[in-house]
């Protein structure tokens, strides 16, 4: 069963919610964060990217960065930018992007459920990023950003959500990227807790480093507390749980900076040995799974992997990103470890295939690969096997906004 419980959140002043809400810390770099927060003292980037309030030359892992985050959170509370809710509650969080809508439950999950794989993973985390966010959580004494979870849709939970979402919202604003964000307080948190008790497991959709750091911070607080009972708030971390049938995964495309000593014709010849290769005739995205579009020398091609080389019984090896890696990137282009090889870059699907053309035509890359998106069902299958996807396998849109809820650990 998945344990969920209400929490006494810090939330923005209603009039300032749109100015407080920011993109997550990990989708922008420091320079982008400085630009986005410029002229906006309410932006939550001052807390999740606190280096923007320090000299540009500072190491983002410097102790001063975490101290500045703590100082900024304290200022937000003292100035009334964030206020503590009157009582523990849960929230509904709806995002509308174009013609797609998703509604999730904002609640706390237990760190022991993460550690016991009741909350399942599909990605290997990096130690440096885990360390960074653990230090950040401990410095703030808070989970500043929720983890994006999914679960197999349940009729009773959907019924509860539909009823709560018919009431007047707490927040309702359109962000600068056009996504509509709406938040409601739920009427009966215990009803959701009972409903989720029938949910066997949840899956991390996005936020593996946030969840790992939340669990580590909670474990550190346990070890440091001689009076630990198990009831403390630090045993819980903030999440948003979305039903699986509402989620939209976009492709995570690849660009490679050189052709590993090959010319264009030689690369096309090698690709033709991997599967069926043809000029794409204007198509920039694969027609379905088991195929990839290739942009090379100003032209698009479609490569359909040989079905005989796809092991459909293996949930990882059968992923298109894994097939590209095992059949093309490693043996032909010499990219053995895409996590560390500087010759490959990853481009989120929100940027579209035109961005791939721009990078190749502009000389930043020699070849680009437009991928078919990984499905939610594939994500679940990989997680159920307790194995990891290749890096950069999924790109979720819309992204959760940070700053609408903060979970204090005490």
N, C-alpha and C positions, 0 to 999 in steps of 0.2 A: 504494500500500500504506500501511496505517496502522502506524506504528512505535510499539511499546510496550516499556517496559523496567521492571525492578524498581527499587526505591529503598529506601534505609535509613531507614525511617520513624521518627518519634517517635510512640509510641502510649501510651495511658493505662495506668496500673496497672489490672489486671483488676477489682479490687474497686471501683474508682472510675469505671469507664467510663461508667456511666449518669449519674453526677453531672457528669462532664466534658462529655459530649456535649450540644451545644446546637443550637438552630435556626440556620440561616444568618444572616449579618449583615444581609441585605437584605430579610428578611421582617418585621422589627420595627423600630420607631424607638427612639431613645435611652431614652425613658421606659419603654417596654415592656421593654427590655433590663435596665434597673435593677431593675424589679420581678421579672423572671424570675430574675435572678442573686442577688437579695437572700438573704443567709444561706447562700450556696453559694460558698465560695472556690475551688472546683474548676471552676466553670462556665467553659467555653471562651469565653463572652461577655466575660470579662475580657481576652481577646486580640483577638477580632474586633470587639468594641464597647467598647474600652478607655476611652472617655469616661465609662463608668459609674463609674470609680474616680477621677474628677476632678469639680470643682464643676459643678453642673447648668447653670451659665451659660456654660460653655466652648463655643467654636465647635468643632464636630466635626472641622473641618479644621485646627485649630490644631496646630502642631508638637508640642506637649506630648502630644497624643493618640497620635501615632505612637511617641513615645518611651515612653509608658506601656505601649503594646502590646509593645514590645521588652522592657521591664523585666518585664512580666508573663510573657512567654514564658520568659525567663531564670529567673524564680522557679519556674515550673511544672517546669522541668528540674531545677533545683537541689533542689527539694523532693520529687522523685521522682513528681510527678503525671504527668509524661510522661517516658518513657525511650526511648532510642534502641535500635532493633532490632539484633540481633547481626549481621545481614548483609542485603544488599539482597534484597527479596522483593516479591511481589505479594499481593493479598488478594482474596477474594470478599466482597461486601457484599450481604446479602439484607435486604429490607424486606417485611414482611407487614402489609397494611392491610385489615382486614376479610377478604374472601375473595380478595383480590388479592395476588400475590407477584411481586417482581422481584429478579433477581440480577445484579449487575454486577461487572466486574473493576476493581479499584483498581490503577492502574499509572500510570506517567508517559508522556506523549506529548511529541513534539518541537515546540518553538516554530516551527521552520521549516515543519512540516506545517500549523500554524495559519496562518502567513503565506502559504503557497502554496495555501490552500483545499483541502488534503487533509482538513482538519477544516473543515467547511462551516458557514456562519452563516445565520441568518434574521432577525436583528434589528440595528437601528442602535443603537450605543452612545452614551451621553452623555459629553461630554468631562469634566465635573466628576466623574462617578462613576469613569471610567477613571483620572483623575489621583489620586483618593483611594485606590483599591485599589493602584495602582502604588506610591505612597508607602508604603502599608501593607506590601506585599510586600518592598520594599527595606529598610524599617525592621526587619522581622523577619528578613530574609535567608531567607525561607521562603514557600512556598505554604501558607497555613493552612487553606484550604478547597478541596475538589476541584471541578472542573468536571464537570457532568452531561452526558455524551455518549451518543449512541445510534448503532447500526450495524445494517445488515441482518443478521438472525439467521443464524448459520452453524452447521451441525450439529456440526462438529468442536469449535468453541468450547463449545457447549452440552454436549457429551460430557465435555469437560475439567471444566467447572463442576460437572456432576452428580457426578463422581468426587470432586472436592475437597470438595464440600458434604456428603459422606457421613461425613466425619471429625469429630472433636471440635472445636467452635468455640473461637475466641480470646475473643470477646465474644458475649453473648446476653442481651439485656435488652429490656424493654418500656418505652417512653418514656411521659411523662405524657399524651400524646395518644392512647395506645392502640396505636401502631405498634410492631411487634416488629422489632428490629434485631439481626442476627446476622452475625458476621465470622469468616472462616477465613483462615489463611495457605495459599497455594497450594503444592502439592508441587513443581511443575516450571515455574518462570516461563518458561523457554526454550520450552516447548511452546506456551504462549500467544503468545509473540513470533512463533513460526513460523506459528501459525494466523492471527494478525492480519495477517501479510504477504500473505495472500490476500484481505483485506478492502480494497476499493478506496478507501473513504472513511468518515469518521465525521461525525456531525452534532451540533452543539451543541443540546442540548435545553433546558438551563437553565444560565445562568452566562456570558453573553456578556461582561459586564464583568470577571468573574474571569479569563476566558481572555485578553481583550485586555490586561489589566494584567499577567498572567503573561508574555505575549509581550514587552510593553514593558520589563518589569523585566529579563527575560533579555537583550534587545537592549542595554539600558543597561550591564549587567554585561559584555557582550562588548566594547563600545566602551571601557570603562574598564580592560580587562585587556590589558596589552601582550603577555602570553604566551598569549593565547587560542589553543587548539588545536581546539576543537569537541567535545572529550570532557567538558567541564565539566558539572557537575550543573545549573548555571543555564540550560543549553540545553533543559531538560525541565521540564514542569509537571504537576501532579497532577490526575488525572481518575478518574472512574468510568464505565466503558463498559457500557451495558445493551443487550441485543438489542431491536430495535424492537417485536417482537411481545409484549413484556411490559409496555410502558409504558402509562400511563393519563393522558390529558390531560383536565382538567376545563375547563368554560367560564370565560371571563373576562367577567363581566357589567358593565354600564354603568348609571350613574345620572346624571341631568342635573338641575341645581338650579333651572332655570326653563324656561319654554316659549317663550322668545324672542318674548314679546308675544302669544302665542296663548292662548285658553282651552281647556279639555279638549275640547269639541266640535269646535273648529276644528282642533286637532291630529289628532283621529281622522279628520276629513274629509281632511286632507292625507295621512295614512297610507294611507287607502283608495285614494288615487290611485297609490300605490307598488306595491300588490299586493292580494291577497285578505285582507281584515280581517274577523275575526269574534270575538264574545265567546268566551273560552277555556273556559267552563264548568268551572272548577276546574283546568284545566291551567296549570302555572306554568313549564314547560320546553318548548321546541320539540319537535315530533314527529320532526324530522329536519333535515338541512341545507337551506338555502334558506328558513328561517323563523326568526322571533324572537317571543318572548312579550313583551308590553308591559303594564306595571302602571301604571295611571293612574286617579286619582280613586277608589281603593278597588276597582277591578275589573281583571281580567286579560283581555287580548285576544291572539289569535294573528295575526301578520302573515306571510303567505307571499309572498315576493318574486315579482314577475312573471318567469317563466322566460325570457321574451324579453329581459329586461334583464340576464341573467347570462351572461357570456362564459366558458364552461367551458374555453376554450383558454388563459386567463390565470390562472396559479396564485395570483396575489395578488388580482386584482380579483374572482375568484369566491369568495373566502373570505367567510363570513357577516359577520365583523367589518368587512371592507372594504365589503360591500354596505350594511350599516347606516350606515357613515360616508358613502358616496357618495350614498345615496338618502334618508337621513333626517337624520343628525346635521348634515351640512353644509348642504344646501339648505333644510331645514325648521327646524332648531333653531339654525342659525348657528354651529356649532362647526366651524371650518375646520381647526384644528390641535389634535387631541386631546392632543398631547404637552404643549402649553403652556396650553391654555384652562382656566381655573380653574372653569368652570361644569360640567365633567364629572369624575366620579370613577369608579374601576374597583374592582370587588368580586370577589375570587377565588371560584371556584366552590365551594370547600370550605365557604364560609359558607351556601351554598344560597339558594333564592329567598325564603325567609322573611326573610333579611337585607334583601333589596330592598324587601319590604313594610314592614319596620320603618323604613327610611330615608325612604320616601315618606310613610307614615302619620305619622311623627314630624316631618315638615316639613323634613328635611335635603335632600330632593330632591323634584322635582315629578313626574318620570317615571322608570321603570326599564325596562331591557331585559335579559331573560334569554336568553342565547345558547346555541346548539348548539355543543358543543366542536369545536375544530379537531382534525383527525386527524393521527396521526404521518405518514401518507402525504402529506398536504398539506404538513406541515412539510418533509419531504424534497423534495417537488417544488419548493417555493419556494427552498430552499437550493441545489438543483441548478441553478436558473436564476440563481443569484448575485444574488438580489434580496431585499428585506426585507419582512417582514410588517408590517401596521399595529401600533402599540404595543398591548401587553397583549392579545395574541392567544391565548396559551397559559398554562395554570396546571397545573403538574405536581404530583401528589401520589402517594406521600408525598415530602416534602422530605428531602434528604440531611442527616444530622446532621453538624455540624462538631465537630472535636476528636478524632475517632477515629483520624485519620492526619494527620501534618504532614510536608511534604516540604521539607527543608533544601536551600538552593541551593549549599552547599559541603559 
